[in-house]
Amino acid sequence: MGRWICCLCSRIADWLMLLLVLAWSSNPSAAATASPSAPHVRPSYSFGRTFLGLDKCNACIGTSICKKFFKEEIRSETQNSRFLHSNLKAERKPQASGAAKAGGRNAVLSKEGNGVGGGHGHAMKAGRDFQNLWYLMLEDKHPSCVPPLHQGLSSPMLRCPSQRLLDRIVRRYAEVPDAGSIYMDHLTDQDKLRLLYTLSVNSHPILLQIFPDVEGWPFPRYLGSCGRLVVSASTRPLRDFFRAAPEVAADLALQLLAVLRSMGTNDLNYFFYFTRVDVGTFGVFSNGHLFIRDASTMGIIDKEEGSQPIDGQQEYKDIFSCLTVDCQSAFVSCNSIREKQSLVMVCQELLPKLLKGKFLPPVQEKIDSFLQHCAEGLADDEDVNEAMAKLAQLLKPLQSCDSRFAYRYPDCKYSDKY
C-alpha cells in the first residue's frame, strides 16, 4: 500500500525545486517547460496561453480541457465578458471566479493565482525546510516520510491524512489519461508535480475529482482544467438567497443540514469538516439543489483507518505551509477536531442570515433560540445529530412542494416526507 508514497519521497526534492522555479520565476524561458504546444490561438480570442496560465506549467492545475478553450467551446457570456476577464486576470488574488458557458451549459471558471503569501522569501524558506528534512530522511533520522510530507501541506484536506485517502487521490486524479491505479506508475513526473502544486495551492479541484457528484457527493461536477483555470458546473452562491421567500429559505436550510449530516456519516466512513465557512461556501443549482460550492476549506479525517499521528518534531510539520500561508501559522491537532465544528460555524455565519425574520412567532422565536444556542457551541455532551434533528423538526413543516423545487418535484407530491 505504501509503494507510491516511497516513490513520491524519492522524487519530491526535484519536484519542489522545479515547482519553486516555475511558480515564481518571471523568466520567459519558463514557457519552454509548458505543456505540449497548443493550436494557434487567434488574436481576437481572449483565452490565450498566458491568461490561462499555461506559461506557468508545470506549476499549474492541468490541461484536460484546453482543447475546448482553443476551439472556443468555453467562453464567457456576452454580458459578463469584461467582468469575467478583469476578475480572473487579477493574479494577486489567490483565487477568482466568473460565470461562463461550456458546451451550452452554465459553468464556473475559477482561476488560481500564484496563491502564495510572503513572496520569494517564503518560497526560499520552504525550500530550505524541505532540504533539511530530505537530508535527515537520507540519514534515517526521520522514521516516516508520510506525516511530514503530507500533514505539512497547507491544504486542510491533507492535514490528517490516511493511506486510504492518499490512495484515493492517486487513483482518481483526473488530469491524467489513464487514472485508476493506486500506484503512481501511471503518473509522469509532470503529472506528479501538477498534483503536488494543486494540493499545495487549493485542494478544491482534487475534492471534486475524488468525490464526484455522480456518486452522490455534495459537490459540483468537475469539468476539467487548463493551466490555472478550473472549470466546474455552475451554482449560485447561497448569499443570493438570503432574501428568498420563507419556504425557499426553509428548504435550503434543511438541505444544508442534510449536507452536514452526510459530511459526518457516509458509506465510505470519511469525516469531512470545515475550517471556515462564508457566504460563498455553499451554492444552489438552477433546480434548487444545494451543493458545496467551495471545498478549499474542507478537511478530511478517515474514521476507518484513522489519521497519521502528528509528528512530535514541530520543525517538520509545516514544510510546505510557506507556499500559501504565513510560515508562523500553527496547524490544529487532528485529535482536537470535533464533530460539531461545522454545524457551529454554519449556525454562526449562514443560518441566521438565511432564516432571520422569515417566519411568524412562535416558530421564528424557537428557530432564533436554537441558532443562538448552536452558535455558542452547543453543550459539551449534546449530540450534533440530535441538535440538527431538532432544527430540522422546526423547519420541516415550513417546506412546500411546487415546481420551484425542481430537484424534488413532482416526487414530493407522492411522498410522505413532504
C-alpha beads as a LAMMPS data file, in Angstrom:
LAMMPS data file: protein, C-alpha beads

418 atoms
417 bonds

1 atom types
1 bond types

-500.0 500.0 xlo xhi
-500.0 500.0 ylo yhi
-500.0 500.0 zlo zhi

Masses

1 110.0

Atoms # bond

1 1 1 0.000 0.000 0.000
2 1 1 2.803 2.409 0.699
3 1 1 4.699 1.846 -2.557
4 1 1 3.571 5.073 -4.230
5 1 1 4.423 7.123 -1.131
6 1 1 8.011 5.931 -1.306
7 1 1 8.020 6.848 -4.994
8 1 1 6.806 10.310 -4.024
9 1 1 9.521 10.616 -1.402
10 1 1 12.254 9.625 -3.864
11 1 1 11.248 12.314 -6.348
12 1 1 9.817 15.091 -4.269
13 1 1 13.017 17.095 -3.807
14 1 1 13.356 17.572 -7.560
15 1 1 9.656 18.375 -7.893
16 1 1 9.688 21.035 -5.196
17 1 1 12.718 22.835 -6.557
18 1 1 11.223 22.780 -10.052
19 1 1 7.911 23.964 -8.652
20 1 1 9.528 26.913 -6.915
21 1 1 11.421 27.914 -10.022
22 1 1 8.387 27.692 -12.293
23 1 1 5.856 29.255 -9.942
24 1 1 7.779 32.403 -9.086
25 1 1 10.111 32.940 -11.980
26 1 1 9.124 35.647 -14.447
27 1 1 11.747 34.478 -16.940
28 1 1 10.064 33.960 -20.340
29 1 1 12.131 30.814 -20.811
30 1 1 9.814 29.129 -18.263
31 1 1 7.324 28.773 -21.099
32 1 1 9.671 26.244 -22.661
33 1 1 8.671 23.747 -19.970
34 1 1 4.943 24.191 -20.558
35 1 1 2.618 21.526 -21.864
36 1 1 2.886 20.410 -25.489
37 1 1 2.199 23.322 -27.769
38 1 1 -1.477 24.069 -28.274
39 1 1 -3.128 25.013 -31.577
40 1 1 -2.608 28.577 -32.727
41 1 1 -4.975 30.941 -30.935
42 1 1 -6.473 33.760 -32.949
43 1 1 -5.582 37.195 -31.543
44 1 1 -9.287 38.022 -31.205
45 1 1 -9.829 35.121 -28.817
46 1 1 -9.346 36.261 -25.222
47 1 1 -8.419 32.934 -23.571
48 1 1 -4.749 32.876 -24.539
49 1 1 -1.932 30.760 -23.104
50 1 1 -0.759 33.487 -20.733
51 1 1 -4.263 34.216 -19.443
52 1 1 -4.923 30.508 -18.901
53 1 1 -1.612 30.119 -17.055
54 1 1 -0.102 27.624 -19.495
55 1 1 3.076 29.699 -19.498
56 1 1 3.431 28.698 -15.816
57 1 1 3.073 24.948 -16.310
58 1 1 4.086 22.633 -14.804
59 1 1 3.175 24.734 -11.774
60 1 1 -0.476 24.608 -12.834
61 1 1 -3.643 22.561 -12.267
62 1 1 -3.834 20.586 -15.524
63 1 1 -4.538 20.610 -19.275
64 1 1 -7.526 18.248 -19.662
65 1 1 -9.942 20.863 -21.020
66 1 1 -7.573 23.077 -23.014
67 1 1 -8.908 21.901 -26.394
68 1 1 -12.349 23.255 -25.537
69 1 1 -10.848 26.664 -24.828
70 1 1 -8.874 26.705 -28.056
71 1 1 -11.959 25.617 -30.042
72 1 1 -13.978 28.370 -28.326
73 1 1 -16.362 25.814 -26.848
74 1 1 -15.869 27.562 -23.492
75 1 1 -16.494 31.284 -23.490
76 1 1 -17.663 33.969 -21.142
77 1 1 -21.237 35.122 -21.528
78 1 1 -21.524 38.354 -23.532
79 1 1 -22.845 40.462 -20.676
80 1 1 -20.205 39.131 -18.274
81 1 1 -17.207 39.036 -20.587
82 1 1 -15.465 42.200 -19.423
83 1 1 -16.161 41.489 -15.741
84 1 1 -15.020 37.880 -16.025
85 1 1 -11.702 38.724 -17.595
86 1 1 -10.918 41.625 -15.273
87 1 1 -11.765 39.403 -12.303
88 1 1 -9.819 36.346 -13.433
89 1 1 -6.855 38.391 -14.622
90 1 1 -6.117 39.624 -11.088
91 1 1 -3.034 37.491 -10.437
92 1 1 -2.643 38.932 -6.945
93 1 1 -5.787 37.128 -5.868
94 1 1 -5.210 33.542 -4.691
95 1 1 -8.496 32.608 -6.397
96 1 1 -11.060 34.390 -8.563
97 1 1 -14.109 33.126 -10.427
98 1 1 -16.666 34.100 -13.029
99 1 1 -19.601 32.691 -14.997
100 1 1 -19.266 31.197 -18.459
101 1 1 -20.794 28.759 -20.941
102 1 1 -19.188 25.350 -21.525
103 1 1 -20.729 23.401 -24.386
104 1 1 -24.059 25.181 -23.938
105 1 1 -24.265 24.579 -20.187
106 1 1 -23.621 27.028 -17.372
107 1 1 -20.169 26.755 -15.829
108 1 1 -17.925 28.471 -13.319
109 1 1 -14.347 29.366 -14.229
110 1 1 -12.052 29.587 -11.216
111 1 1 -8.530 30.857 -11.704
112 1 1 -5.857 30.018 -9.185
113 1 1 -3.469 32.939 -8.839
114 1 1 0.019 32.411 -7.579
115 1 1 -1.749 31.662 -4.298
116 1 1 1.438 32.349 -2.366
117 1 1 1.726 34.617 0.609
118 1 1 5.050 36.157 1.528
119 1 1 6.703 36.123 -1.877
120 1 1 10.187 34.887 -2.723
121 1 1 11.458 34.836 0.853
122 1 1 8.755 32.397 1.918
123 1 1 9.494 30.206 -1.094
124 1 1 13.180 30.050 -0.235
125 1 1 12.395 29.151 3.377
126 1 1 10.093 26.348 2.185
127 1 1 12.922 25.023 0.028
128 1 1 15.417 25.150 2.904
129 1 1 12.979 23.412 5.271
130 1 1 12.422 20.668 2.734
131 1 1 16.146 20.157 2.091
132 1 1 16.794 19.807 5.829
133 1 1 14.102 17.142 6.115
134 1 1 15.353 15.358 2.998
135 1 1 18.865 15.063 4.391
136 1 1 17.508 13.689 7.689
137 1 1 15.467 11.079 5.838
138 1 1 18.513 10.010 3.849
139 1 1 20.361 9.550 7.116
140 1 1 17.443 7.527 8.569
141 1 1 16.980 10.033 11.364
142 1 1 13.325 10.557 10.460
143 1 1 11.299 7.337 10.730
144 1 1 8.486 8.011 8.289
145 1 1 8.013 10.133 5.191
146 1 1 4.212 10.233 5.393
147 1 1 3.419 12.678 8.231
148 1 1 5.921 15.429 7.322
149 1 1 5.291 15.247 3.580
150 1 1 1.508 15.351 3.786
151 1 1 0.455 16.858 7.089
152 1 1 2.684 19.807 6.264
153 1 1 0.665 20.753 3.192
154 1 1 -1.254 23.953 3.888
155 1 1 -4.428 22.416 2.406
156 1 1 -6.814 21.376 5.221
157 1 1 -7.610 18.277 3.163
158 1 1 -4.260 16.637 3.952
159 1 1 -3.523 17.804 7.467
160 1 1 -4.817 14.482 8.827
161 1 1 -4.040 12.031 6.009
162 1 1 -4.615 8.301 5.893
163 1 1 -3.210 5.758 3.455
164 1 1 -6.722 5.110 2.138
165 1 1 -7.292 8.792 1.370
166 1 1 -3.910 9.167 -0.328
167 1 1 -4.617 6.090 -2.463
168 1 1 -7.957 7.570 -3.483
169 1 1 -6.299 10.807 -4.592
170 1 1 -3.795 8.990 -6.790
171 1 1 -6.365 6.570 -8.202
172 1 1 -8.951 9.237 -9.076
173 1 1 -6.733 12.111 -10.168
174 1 1 -8.495 13.110 -13.392
175 1 1 -5.760 15.194 -15.028
176 1 1 -4.058 12.050 -16.371
177 1 1 -5.209 9.903 -19.327
178 1 1 -5.246 6.551 -17.520
179 1 1 -6.494 7.181 -13.981
180 1 1 -7.376 4.183 -11.847
181 1 1 -4.151 2.774 -10.408
182 1 1 -3.403 3.026 -6.694
183 1 1 0.284 3.246 -7.573
184 1 1 1.968 6.242 -9.151
185 1 1 3.367 4.276 -12.089
186 1 1 0.825 5.866 -14.446
187 1 1 1.844 9.385 -13.399
188 1 1 4.736 11.092 -15.124
189 1 1 6.972 13.458 -13.189
190 1 1 4.983 16.247 -14.833
191 1 1 1.714 14.771 -13.518
192 1 1 3.120 14.369 -10.020
193 1 1 4.343 17.949 -9.963
194 1 1 0.944 19.277 -11.042
195 1 1 -0.798 17.160 -8.428
196 1 1 1.553 18.430 -5.737
197 1 1 1.034 22.016 -6.906
198 1 1 -2.768 21.667 -6.806
199 1 1 -2.716 20.175 -3.323
200 1 1 -0.379 22.940 -2.149
201 1 1 -2.369 25.856 -3.585
202 1 1 -6.023 24.786 -3.379
203 1 1 -7.391 21.257 -2.955
204 1 1 -10.880 22.207 -4.213
205 1 1 -10.336 20.709 -7.712
206 1 1 -8.999 17.474 -6.177
207 1 1 -12.029 17.069 -3.907
208 1 1 -14.342 17.469 -6.901
209 1 1 -12.420 14.734 -8.715
210 1 1 -12.151 12.127 -5.960
211 1 1 -15.688 12.613 -4.565
212 1 1 -17.746 13.147 -7.745
213 1 1 -21.344 14.328 -7.784
214 1 1 -22.426 11.297 -9.858
215 1 1 -21.731 9.140 -6.802
216 1 1 -23.937 11.320 -4.620
217 1 1 -21.308 13.586 -3.062
218 1 1 -22.483 17.199 -2.478
219 1 1 -20.009 18.866 -4.861
220 1 1 -20.485 20.440 -8.312
221 1 1 -19.222 18.460 -11.292
222 1 1 -15.569 18.856 -12.214
223 1 1 -15.336 19.535 -15.967
224 1 1 -11.559 19.926 -16.276
225 1 1 -8.645 22.350 -16.061
226 1 1 -6.426 24.301 -18.391
227 1 1 -3.326 25.892 -16.932
228 1 1 -4.520 27.603 -13.770
229 1 1 -8.165 27.800 -14.831
230 1 1 -10.578 25.243 -13.337
231 1 1 -13.982 24.607 -14.939
232 1 1 -16.885 23.207 -12.910
233 1 1 -20.677 23.147 -13.066
234 1 1 -22.306 26.450 -12.192
235 1 1 -24.080 27.230 -8.924
236 1 1 -25.426 30.482 -7.482
237 1 1 -23.846 31.343 -4.112
238 1 1 -26.066 30.923 -1.062
239 1 1 -25.807 34.656 -0.334
240 1 1 -28.127 35.276 -3.312
241 1 1 -30.920 33.582 -1.340
242 1 1 -30.710 35.468 1.931
243 1 1 -33.811 37.475 0.915
244 1 1 -35.655 34.495 -0.546
245 1 1 -39.236 33.574 0.354
246 1 1 -39.696 31.749 3.682
247 1 1 -40.430 28.370 2.072
248 1 1 -37.276 28.660 -0.091
249 1 1 -35.169 29.600 2.951
250 1 1 -36.578 26.660 4.925
251 1 1 -35.856 24.268 2.052
252 1 1 -32.254 25.455 1.695
253 1 1 -31.682 25.277 5.461
254 1 1 -32.927 21.675 5.505
255 1 1 -30.640 20.808 2.582
256 1 1 -27.750 22.451 4.405
257 1 1 -28.392 20.267 7.445
258 1 1 -28.562 17.174 5.218
259 1 1 -25.177 18.044 3.695
260 1 1 -23.654 18.459 7.159
261 1 1 -25.036 15.060 8.202
262 1 1 -23.537 13.414 5.112
263 1 1 -20.184 15.017 5.951
264 1 1 -20.163 13.209 9.286
265 1 1 -21.872 9.975 8.271
266 1 1 -21.356 8.383 4.858
267 1 1 -20.766 4.958 3.327
268 1 1 -17.006 5.481 2.947
269 1 1 -16.551 6.407 6.613
270 1 1 -14.826 9.737 5.972
271 1 1 -15.455 12.658 8.305
272 1 1 -15.485 15.968 6.424
273 1 1 -15.236 19.207 8.369
274 1 1 -14.917 22.899 7.570
275 1 1 -12.073 25.029 8.857
276 1 1 -14.002 28.138 7.769
277 1 1 -17.317 28.946 6.069
278 1 1 -18.583 32.116 4.406
279 1 1 -21.461 33.236 2.186
280 1 1 -19.822 31.662 -0.880
281 1 1 -19.079 28.235 0.611
282 1 1 -22.415 26.774 -0.499
283 1 1 -24.189 27.192 -3.810
284 1 1 -27.529 26.344 -5.402
285 1 1 -28.122 24.810 -8.828
286 1 1 -30.884 26.072 -11.107
287 1 1 -33.102 23.180 -9.955
288 1 1 -32.889 24.343 -6.327
289 1 1 -30.419 21.659 -5.213
290 1 1 -27.797 22.871 -2.707
291 1 1 -24.146 21.811 -3.024
292 1 1 -20.784 22.719 -1.521
293 1 1 -19.564 25.392 -3.906
294 1 1 -16.098 25.953 -2.434
295 1 1 -14.357 22.982 -0.827
296 1 1 -10.990 24.690 -0.341
297 1 1 -11.511 24.989 3.429
298 1 1 -12.563 21.370 3.976
299 1 1 -10.555 18.849 5.945
300 1 1 -10.965 15.065 5.965
301 1 1 -10.415 12.547 8.746
302 1 1 -10.551 8.836 7.972
303 1 1 -12.845 7.236 10.574
304 1 1 -11.959 3.775 9.286
305 1 1 -8.153 3.909 9.280
306 1 1 -7.588 6.972 11.418
307 1 1 -5.109 9.687 10.558
308 1 1 -1.343 9.551 10.788
309 1 1 -0.158 10.755 14.225
310 1 1 1.160 14.278 14.434
311 1 1 4.942 14.303 14.399
312 1 1 6.408 15.445 17.678
313 1 1 9.212 17.387 15.989
314 1 1 7.439 20.663 15.288
315 1 1 10.054 21.951 12.852
316 1 1 8.940 19.395 10.265
317 1 1 5.175 19.815 10.433
318 1 1 4.747 22.749 8.030
319 1 1 7.304 22.158 5.294
320 1 1 5.008 23.361 2.536
321 1 1 2.907 25.851 4.508
322 1 1 5.006 28.778 3.303
323 1 1 3.686 28.158 -0.199
324 1 1 0.253 29.544 0.639
325 1 1 0.070 30.857 4.208
326 1 1 2.122 32.569 6.867
327 1 1 5.045 30.364 7.865
328 1 1 4.271 31.011 11.516
329 1 1 0.748 29.530 11.259
330 1 1 0.215 26.526 13.528
331 1 1 -1.906 23.582 12.457
332 1 1 -4.734 22.360 14.651
333 1 1 -4.250 18.861 16.036
334 1 1 -6.386 16.215 14.316
335 1 1 -7.478 14.964 17.726
336 1 1 -8.915 18.365 18.658
337 1 1 -11.407 18.494 15.752
338 1 1 -14.950 17.902 16.968
339 1 1 -17.970 16.640 15.055
340 1 1 -19.945 19.774 15.923
341 1 1 -17.356 22.145 14.423
342 1 1 -19.023 22.558 11.015
343 1 1 -22.543 22.897 12.446
344 1 1 -21.426 25.611 14.865
345 1 1 -19.765 27.562 12.029
346 1 1 -22.902 27.315 9.894
347 1 1 -25.040 28.455 12.844
348 1 1 -22.752 31.441 13.334
349 1 1 -22.221 32.546 9.746
350 1 1 -25.013 31.295 7.451
351 1 1 -28.264 30.098 9.011
352 1 1 -29.092 33.394 10.811
353 1 1 -28.689 35.292 7.513
354 1 1 -30.875 32.751 5.726
355 1 1 -33.627 32.346 8.355
356 1 1 -33.756 35.668 10.226
357 1 1 -37.181 37.300 10.273
358 1 1 -38.710 34.835 7.821
359 1 1 -41.431 33.185 9.908
360 1 1 -44.231 34.035 12.287
361 1 1 -43.937 33.587 16.057
362 1 1 -43.642 31.300 17.895
363 1 1 -41.796 29.367 15.152
364 1 1 -39.344 32.206 14.499
365 1 1 -38.614 32.567 18.202
366 1 1 -37.848 28.841 18.501
367 1 1 -35.561 28.964 15.452
368 1 1 -33.729 32.044 16.748
369 1 1 -33.288 30.449 20.177
370 1 1 -31.857 27.277 18.678
371 1 1 -29.459 29.162 16.398
372 1 1 -28.208 31.213 19.340
373 1 1 -27.592 28.057 21.362
374 1 1 -25.868 26.400 18.396
375 1 1 -23.688 29.444 17.626
376 1 1 -22.427 29.399 21.214
377 1 1 -21.000 25.933 20.614
378 1 1 -23.764 23.591 21.875
379 1 1 -23.397 21.770 25.187
380 1 1 -20.334 19.556 25.523
381 1 1 -22.462 16.459 25.948
382 1 1 -25.019 17.347 23.270
383 1 1 -25.022 15.099 20.233
384 1 1 -24.620 17.061 16.997
385 1 1 -27.041 14.829 15.090
386 1 1 -29.656 15.349 17.781
387 1 1 -29.158 19.103 17.527
388 1 1 -29.613 19.044 13.749
389 1 1 -32.712 16.895 14.145
390 1 1 -34.258 19.496 16.472
391 1 1 -33.753 22.271 13.929
392 1 1 -34.998 20.071 11.079
393 1 1 -38.137 19.319 13.103
394 1 1 -38.845 23.062 13.270
395 1 1 -38.221 23.634 9.554
396 1 1 -39.869 20.569 8.014
397 1 1 -43.484 21.828 8.255
398 1 1 -42.365 25.063 6.515
399 1 1 -41.357 23.298 3.285
400 1 1 -43.632 23.452 0.257
401 1 1 -43.984 21.203 -2.768
402 1 1 -44.117 23.021 -6.096
403 1 1 -42.169 23.481 -9.332
404 1 1 -39.733 25.975 -7.759
405 1 1 -38.046 22.975 -6.149
406 1 1 -37.375 21.061 -9.358
407 1 1 -34.776 18.786 -7.735
408 1 1 -37.594 17.060 -5.769
409 1 1 -40.683 17.936 -7.784
410 1 1 -43.042 16.228 -8.630
411 1 1 -41.709 13.365 -6.446
412 1 1 -42.649 15.323 -3.325
413 1 1 -46.311 15.139 -4.332
414 1 1 -46.287 11.382 -3.822
415 1 1 -44.010 11.198 -0.787
416 1 1 -44.846 11.292 2.902
417 1 1 -41.596 13.165 3.545
418 1 1 -43.064 16.446 2.311

Bonds

1 1 1 2
2 1 2 3
3 1 3 4
4 1 4 5
5 1 5 6
6 1 6 7
7 1 7 8
8 1 8 9
9 1 9 10
10 1 10 11
11 1 11 12
12 1 12 13
13 1 13 14
14 1 14 15
15 1 15 16
16 1 16 17
17 1 17 18
18 1 18 19
19 1 19 20
20 1 20 21
21 1 21 22
22 1 22 23
23 1 23 24
24 1 24 25
25 1 25 26
26 1 26 27
27 1 27 28
28 1 28 29
29 1 29 30
30 1 30 31
31 1 31 32
32 1 32 33
33 1 33 34
34 1 34 35
35 1 35 36
36 1 36 37
37 1 37 38
38 1 38 39
39 1 39 40
40 1 40 41
41 1 41 42
42 1 42 43
43 1 43 44
44 1 44 45
45 1 45 46
46 1 46 47
47 1 47 48
48 1 48 49
49 1 49 50
50 1 50 51
51 1 51 52
52 1 52 53
53 1 53 54
54 1 54 55
55 1 55 56
56 1 56 57
57 1 57 58
58 1 58 59
59 1 59 60
60 1 60 61
61 1 61 62
62 1 62 63
63 1 63 64
64 1 64 65
65 1 65 66
66 1 66 67
67 1 67 68
68 1 68 69
69 1 69 70
70 1 70 71
71 1 71 72
72 1 72 73
73 1 73 74
74 1 74 75
75 1 75 76
76 1 76 77
77 1 77 78
78 1 78 79
79 1 79 80
80 1 80 81
81 1 81 82
82 1 82 83
83 1 83 84
84 1 84 85
85 1 85 86
86 1 86 87
87 1 87 88
88 1 88 89
89 1 89 90
90 1 90 91
91 1 91 92
92 1 92 93
93 1 93 94
94 1 94 95
95 1 95 96
96 1 96 97
97 1 97 98
98 1 98 99
99 1 99 100
100 1 100 101
101 1 101 102
102 1 102 103
103 1 103 104
104 1 104 105
105 1 105 106
106 1 106 107
107 1 107 108
108 1 108 109
109 1 109 110
110 1 110 111
111 1 111 112
112 1 112 113
113 1 113 114
114 1 114 115
115 1 115 116
116 1 116 117
117 1 117 118
118 1 118 119
119 1 119 120
120 1 120 121
121 1 121 122
122 1 122 123
123 1 123 124
124 1 124 125
125 1 125 126
126 1 126 127
127 1 127 128
128 1 128 129
129 1 129 130
130 1 130 131
131 1 131 132
132 1 132 133
133 1 133 134
134 1 134 135
135 1 135 136
136 1 136 137
137 1 137 138
138 1 138 139
139 1 139 140
140 1 140 141
141 1 141 142
142 1 142 143
143 1 143 144
144 1 144 145
145 1 145 146
146 1 146 147
147 1 147 148
148 1 148 149
149 1 149 150
150 1 150 151
151 1 151 152
152 1 152 153
153 1 153 154
154 1 154 155
155 1 155 156
156 1 156 157
157 1 157 158
158 1 158 159
159 1 159 160
160 1 160 161
161 1 161 162
162 1 162 163
163 1 163 164
164 1 164 165
165 1 165 166
166 1 166 167
167 1 167 168
168 1 168 169
169 1 169 170
170 1 170 171
171 1 171 172
172 1 172 173
173 1 173 174
174 1 174 175
175 1 175 176
176 1 176 177
177 1 177 178
178 1 178 179
179 1 179 180
180 1 180 181
181 1 181 182
182 1 182 183
183 1 183 184
184 1 184 185
185 1 185 186
186 1 186 187
187 1 187 188
188 1 188 189
189 1 189 190
190 1 190 191
191 1 191 192
192 1 192 193
193 1 193 194
194 1 194 195
195 1 195 196
196 1 196 197
197 1 197 198
198 1 198 199
199 1 199 200
200 1 200 201
201 1 201 202
202 1 202 203
203 1 203 204
204 1 204 205
205 1 205 206
206 1 206 207
207 1 207 208
208 1 208 209
209 1 209 210
210 1 210 211
211 1 211 212
212 1 212 213
213 1 213 214
214 1 214 215
215 1 215 216
216 1 216 217
217 1 217 218
218 1 218 219
219 1 219 220
220 1 220 221
221 1 221 222
222 1 222 223
223 1 223 224
224 1 224 225
225 1 225 226
226 1 226 227
227 1 227 228
228 1 228 229
229 1 229 230
230 1 230 231
231 1 231 232
232 1 232 233
233 1 233 234
234 1 234 235
235 1 235 236
236 1 236 237
237 1 237 238
238 1 238 239
239 1 239 240
240 1 240 241
241 1 241 242
242 1 242 243
243 1 243 244
244 1 244 245
245 1 245 246
246 1 246 247
247 1 247 248
248 1 248 249
249 1 249 250
250 1 250 251
251 1 251 252
252 1 252 253
253 1 253 254
254 1 254 255
255 1 255 256
256 1 256 257
257 1 257 258
258 1 258 259
259 1 259 260
260 1 260 261
261 1 261 262
262 1 262 263
263 1 263 264
264 1 264 265
265 1 265 266
266 1 266 267
267 1 267 268
268 1 268 269
269 1 269 270
270 1 270 271
271 1 271 272
272 1 272 273
273 1 273 274
274 1 274 275
275 1 275 276
276 1 276 277
277 1 277 278
278 1 278 279
279 1 279 280
280 1 280 281
281 1 281 282
282 1 282 283
283 1 283 284
284 1 284 285
285 1 285 286
286 1 286 287
287 1 287 288
288 1 288 289
289 1 289 290
290 1 290 291
291 1 291 292
292 1 292 293
293 1 293 294
294 1 294 295
295 1 295 296
296 1 296 297
297 1 297 298
298 1 298 299
299 1 299 300
300 1 300 301
301 1 301 302
302 1 302 303
303 1 303 304
304 1 304 305
305 1 305 306
306 1 306 307
307 1 307 308
308 1 308 309
309 1 309 310
310 1 310 311
311 1 311 312
312 1 312 313
313 1 313 314
314 1 314 315
315 1 315 316
316 1 316 317
317 1 317 318
318 1 318 319
319 1 319 320
320 1 320 321
321 1 321 322
322 1 322 323
323 1 323 324
324 1 324 325
325 1 325 326
326 1 326 327
327 1 327 328
328 1 328 329
329 1 329 330
330 1 330 331
331 1 331 332
332 1 332 333
333 1 333 334
334 1 334 335
335 1 335 336
336 1 336 337
337 1 337 338
338 1 338 339
339 1 339 340
340 1 340 341
341 1 341 342
342 1 342 343
343 1 343 344
344 1 344 345
345 1 345 346
346 1 346 347
347 1 347 348
348 1 348 349
349 1 349 350
350 1 350 351
351 1 351 352
352 1 352 353
353 1 353 354
354 1 354 355
355 1 355 356
356 1 356 357
357 1 357 358
358 1 358 359
359 1 359 360
360 1 360 361
361 1 361 362
362 1 362 363
363 1 363 364
364 1 364 365
365 1 365 366
366 1 366 367
367 1 367 368
368 1 368 369
369 1 369 370
370 1 370 371
371 1 371 372
372 1 372 373
373 1 373 374
374 1 374 375
375 1 375 376
376 1 376 377
377 1 377 378
378 1 378 379
379 1 379 380
380 1 380 381
381 1 381 382
382 1 382 383
383 1 383 384
384 1 384 385
385 1 385 386
386 1 386 387
387 1 387 388
388 1 388 389
389 1 389 390
390 1 390 391
391 1 391 392
392 1 392 393
393 1 393 394
394 1 394 395
395 1 395 396
396 1 396 397
397 1 397 398
398 1 398 399
399 1 399 400
400 1 400 401
401 1 401 402
402 1 402 403
403 1 403 404
404 1 404 405
405 1 405 406
406 1 406 407
407 1 407 408
408 1 408 409
409 1 409 410
410 1 410 411
411 1 411 412
412 1 412 413
413 1 413 414
414 1 414 415
415 1 415 416
416 1 416 417
417 1 417 418
